[in-house]
Amino acid sequence: MSNDNDAPLPEGWEMRTSRSTGMTYYLNMYTKKSQWERPEAPADPGDVRCSHILVKHAESRRPSSWREETITRTKEEALDLLKSYRKQIVSNDASFTDIAMKYSDCSSAKRGGDLGMFGRGQMQQAFEEEAFKLKVGQLSKPIETDSGYHIILRTV
Ligand SMILES: O=C(O)CN(Cc1ccccc1)C(=O)c1nc(-c2ccccc2)[nH]c1C(=O)O
């Protein structure tokens, strides 16, 4: 049975030895929090910074935005539209910032979709889950919240 301690640690963790007890503990390099248990998953980043593109639909909790007084597109049309934006970004036919500024139904459109830094507990659950999974520079698949459909770009 190979000793687990030989396996590489998940990303973002460092192994340390307690000066007082000589016991091994683990340090989350992002939050500087330590724990005795050997981590099984990549270290939680603490705060992240993300930009997003929101496409609302008729069933959004607030079906209105700076772009459209009353948003009437269906959920299916909104998801298709967002997938087309994602395709343009991934194929480099358009920049994330340009698409966000022109088409995002969020007030953050004016800032290219930038939401600034946020920690856990600040965004809608589905949005947070996806944002905290992303590596820096990674673009999410479309996700759904009560506000509508989003793609998320983690920037920090
Ligand atoms: O869901 C609602 O009842 C109304 N909202 C919430 C909201 C409204 C204004 C500013 C920020 C959030 C939105 O629909 C909304 N959600 C967002 C949002 C959702 C997830 C992450 C970031 C922003 N932006 C907006 C917006 O109009 O600009």
The ligand as an SDF file (V2000), in Angstrom:
LIG
                    3D

 28 30  0  0  0  0  0  0  0  0999 V2000
  -32.0400   39.1350   -9.8600 O   0  0  0  0  0  0  0  0  0  0  0  0
  -32.7220   40.1730   -9.5610 C   0  0  0  0  0  0  0  0  0  0  0  0
  -33.7540   40.2050   -8.9310 O   0  0  0  0  0  0  0  0  0  0  0  0
  -32.2450   41.4900  -10.1120 C   0  0  0  0  0  0  0  0  0  0  0  0
  -30.8790   41.3370  -10.3870 N   0  0  0  0  0  0  0  0  0  0  0  0
  -30.0170   41.4570   -9.2430 C   0  0  0  0  0  0  0  0  0  0  0  0
  -29.2030   42.6870   -9.3890 C   0  0  0  0  0  0  0  0  0  0  0  0
  -29.7390   43.8630   -9.8730 C   0  0  0  0  0  0  0  0  0  0  0  0
  -28.9120   44.9840   -9.9820 C   0  0  0  0  0  0  0  0  0  0  0  0
  -27.5770   44.9000   -9.6400 C   0  0  0  0  0  0  0  0  0  0  0  0
  -27.0440   43.6830   -9.2030 C   0  0  0  0  0  0  0  0  0  0  0  0
  -27.8570   42.5640   -9.0630 C   0  0  0  0  0  0  0  0  0  0  0  0
  -30.4480   41.0790  -11.6740 C   0  0  0  0  0  0  0  0  0  0  0  0
  -31.2260   40.8510  -12.5720 O   0  0  0  0  0  0  0  0  0  0  0  0
  -29.0120   41.0260  -11.8650 C   0  0  0  0  0  0  0  0  0  0  0  0
  -28.2610   40.0300  -11.3860 N   0  0  0  0  0  0  0  0  0  0  0  0
  -27.0180   40.2990  -11.7420 C   0  0  0  0  0  0  0  0  0  0  0  0
  -25.9010   39.4510  -11.4130 C   0  0  0  0  0  0  0  0  0  0  0  0
  -26.1180   38.0980  -11.1460 C   0  0  0  0  0  0  0  0  0  0  0  0
  -25.0310   37.2640  -10.8050 C   0  0  0  0  0  0  0  0  0  0  0  0
  -23.7480   37.8010  -10.7160 C   0  0  0  0  0  0  0  0  0  0  0  0
  -23.5410   39.1570  -10.9740 C   0  0  0  0  0  0  0  0  0  0  0  0
  -24.6210   39.9820  -11.3200 C   0  0  0  0  0  0  0  0  0  0  0  0
  -26.9480   41.4800  -12.4600 N   0  0  0  0  0  0  0  0  0  0  0  0
  -28.2100   41.9460  -12.5220 C   0  0  0  0  0  0  0  0  0  0  0  0
  -28.6050   43.2040  -13.1950 C   0  0  0  0  0  0  0  0  0  0  0  0
  -29.8130   43.4170  -13.4610 O   0  0  0  0  0  0  0  0  0  0  0  0
  -27.6850   44.0090  -13.4990 O   0  0  0  0  0  0  0  0  0  0  0  0
  1  2  2  0
  2  3  1  0
  2  4  1  0
  4  5  1  0
  5  6  1  0
  5 13  1  0
  6  7  1  0
  7  8  1  0
  7 12  2  0
  8  9  2  0
  9 10  1  0
 10 11  2  0
 11 12  1  0
 13 14  2  0
 13 15  1  0
 15 16  1  0
 15 25  2  0
 16 17  2  0
 17 18  1  0
 17 24  1  0
 18 19  1  0
 18 23  2  0
 19 20  2  0
 20 21  1  0
 21 22  2  0
 22 23  1  0
 24 25  1  0
 25 26  1  0
 26 27  2  0
 26 28  1  0
M  END
$$$$
